[in-house]
Amino acid sequence: MRIIFSRKGFDSSAGGGPSPIVDGRPLSLPIPAGAASATTYGDLGLGELAAKSSRGRIHARDLCHHDPMFRNDGTCVFGQCGAAQTHLERQGVKPGDVFVFFGLFADEDTGEPHHRIFGYLRTDEMISLANGVPHDLQEMRHPHALAMHHRNDCIWRGEGVEAARASDALRLTVPGGPPSLWRRPDWLKRGGLSYHDRADRWLRGKHAQRRLQSVARGQEFVADIGRRQAPRDWLDRIIAEIRAS
């Protein structure tokens, strides 16, 4: 089994600033549209928030890349392609593995930027779009169903939910630290997360607190947990926290 830490939403380069936390709820702002979109920020009720986070560069009428797409039936539809999808394939990611989505958010009280988990996808299937797009994906106007982004364009879908609250348990960034400096669970060791092999990324802080200097670029970071129980227990706690209302 694999856990994929999947970076999504606004940041300093895509959108121009962190996503907001509003009334205790993290609201991940989709990045501006690229290859195709039929959804505006206004359609999602995010027009004012996108304008504020982007410092006026993005408005309600602008198209966004609405992905991952969390559905009212408790499922999630997520598109990936290009180098990121190739990386997932090379890491052996397959149905049954779990994406844990994280992004850059601004603290509701202090405005402090930090990384936090805001949703998950427990994959049931991976659909290659090279040979055609299923009708239901077209109907939901998923951006990867509207036009091919790359020759290896695909859709991952399955059970998935967004977090309803910005709890401390879902925060990755260490208190007071730069966003890329994470608290890491005990089970996550050097060599166990793709793109993070360098020894100087695996740190210890006060009271032997384990920390990780996460990479600045990249979308999909894969941890192959095999049959180990500790990462499964951690994942169960994270999903329970996401699903808590």
C-alpha positions in Angstrom: 0.0 0.0 0.0 1.1 3.6 -0.7 0.2 6.9 0.8 0.7 9.8 -1.6 1.2 13.4 -0.2 -0.4 15.4 -3.0 0.2 19.1 -3.2 -2.8 21.1 -4.5 -4.3 24.6 -4.6 -3.1 28.2 -4.4 0.4 29.0 -3.4 2.9 31.9 -4.0 3.4 30.9 -7.7 0.0 29.3 -8.6 -2.6 31.9 -7.6 -0.3 34.3 -5.8 -1.0 33.5 -2.1 -2.3 30.9 0.3 -5.8 29.5 0.5 -7.9 30.8 3.3 -9.4 29.3 6.4 -12.9 30.7 6.9 -14.9 30.2 10.1 -12.5 27.4 11.0 -12.8 25.6 7.7 -9.9 25.3 5.2 -11.1 26.2 1.7 -8.6 25.1 -0.9 -8.6 27.5 -3.9 -8.2 25.7 -7.2 -5.3 26.9 -9.3 -6.1 29.1 -12.4 -7.3 27.1 -15.4 -4.7 25.8 -17.9 -5.7 23.5 -20.7 -9.4 23.4 -20.2 -12.1 24.4 -17.8 -15.9 25.0 -17.6 -15.9 26.3 -14.0 -15.3 29.7 -12.7 -14.3 30.7 -9.1 -17.7 32.3 -8.9 -19.4 29.0 -9.8 -17.8 27.5 -6.7 -18.7 30.5 -4.5 -15.0 31.3 -4.2 -14.8 34.5 -6.2 -14.2 37.0 -3.4 -11.8 34.7 -1.6 -9.8 34.1 -4.8 -9.6 37.9 -5.4 -8.4 38.5 -1.9 -5.8 35.7 -1.9 -4.5 36.6 -5.3 -4.4 40.3 -4.4 -6.9 41.2 -7.1 -5.3 39.3 -10.0 -8.0 36.6 -10.1 -11.8 37.3 -10.1 -15.0 35.5 -9.8 -15.4 35.3 -13.6 -12.0 33.6 -14.1 -11.9 29.9 -15.0 -10.2 27.6 -12.5 -8.8 24.0 -12.6 -11.4 22.4 -10.3 -9.4 19.4 -9.3 -9.5 17.4 -7.1 -13.3 17.5 -7.3 -15.1 16.4 -4.2 -18.6 15.1 -4.9 -21.7 15.3 -2.7 -21.9 11.5 -2.6 -18.7 11.2 -0.6 -16.4 10.5 -3.6 -13.5 12.3 -5.1 -12.4 12.6 -8.7 -8.8 13.6 -9.3 -7.0 14.1 -12.6 -3.2 13.7 -13.2 -0.9 13.7 -16.2 2.5 14.4 -17.5 5.6 14.0 -15.3 3.5 13.8 -12.1 1.4 10.9 -13.5 4.6 9.2 -14.8 6.1 9.5 -11.3 3.0 7.8 -9.7 3.2 5.0 -12.2 7.0 4.5 -11.5 6.3 4.4 -7.8 3.7 1.7 -8.3 0.7 3.7 -7.3 -2.5 1.7 -8.0 -6.1 1.4 -6.9 -6.3 0.9 -3.2 -3.7 3.5 -2.5 -4.6 6.7 -0.7 -3.9 10.3 -1.7 -3.7 12.8 1.2 -4.1 16.3 -0.3 -2.3 19.2 1.3 -1.7 22.8 0.4 -0.6 26.2 1.6 -3.1 28.0 3.9 -3.2 31.2 5.9 -3.9 31.0 9.6 -7.4 32.5 10.2 -6.2 34.6 13.1 -2.6 35.5 12.4 -2.3 35.0 8.6 0.7 32.7 9.1 1.2 30.6 6.0 1.5 26.9 6.6 1.0 23.6 4.9 -2.0 21.5 6.0 -3.9 18.5 4.9 -7.4 19.3 3.6 -8.8 16.1 2.1 -8.2 12.6 1.0 -8.9 10.1 -1.8 -9.0 6.3 -1.3 -8.6 5.2 -4.8 -11.0 2.6 -6.3 -9.9 3.0 -9.9 -7.6 4.7 -12.4 -9.1 5.6 -15.8 -6.8 6.3 -18.7 -8.4 9.0 -20.9 -6.2 8.2 -24.0 -8.9 6.0 -25.5 -11.9 8.1 -24.7 -13.6 9.9 -21.8 -16.5 8.2 -19.8 -19.8 10.1 -20.2 -20.2 10.7 -16.5 -16.9 12.5 -16.3 -18.0 14.8 -19.1 -21.2 15.5 -17.4 -19.5 16.6 -14.2 -17.3 19.0 -16.2 -14.1 17.7 -14.7 -11.3 19.6 -16.4 -9.4 16.5 -17.4 -12.5 15.2 -19.2 -12.9 18.4 -21.2 -9.6 18.2 -23.1 -6.5 16.1 -23.0 -3.8 17.8 -20.9 -1.1 15.2 -21.9 -1.0 11.9 -23.7 -1.0 10.0 -20.3 -3.9 12.0 -19.0 -5.9 9.9 -16.4 -8.5 10.1 -13.7 -8.2 8.6 -10.2 -11.4 8.3 -8.2 -13.0 6.6 -5.2 -14.0 7.5 -1.6 -13.0 11.1 -0.7 -13.9 14.0 1.5 -12.7 17.5 2.3 -11.9 18.6 5.8 -14.7 20.6 7.5 -12.3 22.1 10.1 -8.7 23.2 10.3 -7.7 21.1 13.2 -4.1 21.1 14.5 -3.9 17.4 13.8 -4.1 18.2 10.0 -1.3 20.8 10.1 2.0 19.7 8.6 4.1 22.8 9.3 5.9 22.9 12.6 4.7 25.7 15.0 6.3 29.0 14.0 8.2 27.4 11.2 8.4 28.1 7.5 5.7 26.3 5.6 8.1 23.7 4.1 9.3 22.5 7.5 7.0 19.7 8.6 6.3 17.7 11.7 6.7 14.2 10.5 5.2 11.0 12.0 7.5 8.5 13.6 6.9 6.0 10.9 8.1 8.2 8.1 11.8 7.6 7.7 14.5 8.7 5.2 14.2 6.7 2.0 10.5 6.2 2.6 9.2 9.3 0.7 9.9 10.0 -3.0 11.8 13.2 -3.8 13.1 13.3 -0.3 16.2 11.2 -0.2 18.7 13.8 0.9 19.9 13.2 4.5 19.8 16.9 5.3 16.0 17.0 4.8 15.5 14.6 7.8 15.9 16.6 11.0 15.4 16.5 14.7 14.1 19.4 16.7 13.6 20.1 20.4 12.7 17.1 22.6 13.6 14.8 19.7 10.8 16.2 17.6 11.1 14.7 14.1 11.0 17.2 11.3 11.1 17.1 7.5 12.3 19.8 5.2 9.9 19.2 2.3 10.9 20.0 -1.3 9.9 23.3 -2.8 8.6 21.9 -6.1 6.7 18.8 -7.0 3.1 17.5 -6.7 3.1 13.9 -5.7 5.3 12.5 -2.9 4.9 8.7 -2.5 5.4 6.7 0.7 5.4 2.9 0.2 4.2 1.6 3.6 4.1 -2.1 2.6 2.3 -4.0 5.3 3.4 -1.8 8.3 0.7 -1.1 10.8 2.0 2.3 12.2 1.4 4.2 9.0 -2.0 2.6 8.6 -2.9 3.8 12.1 -1.7 7.3 11.3 -3.7 7.3 8.1 -6.8 6.1 9.9 -6.4 9.0 12.4 -6.0 11.5 9.6 -9.0 10.3 7.7 -11.1 10.3 10.9 -10.0 13.9 11.5 -10.9 14.9 8.0 -14.3 13.3 8.3 -15.1 14.9 11.7 -17.7 17.6 11.5 
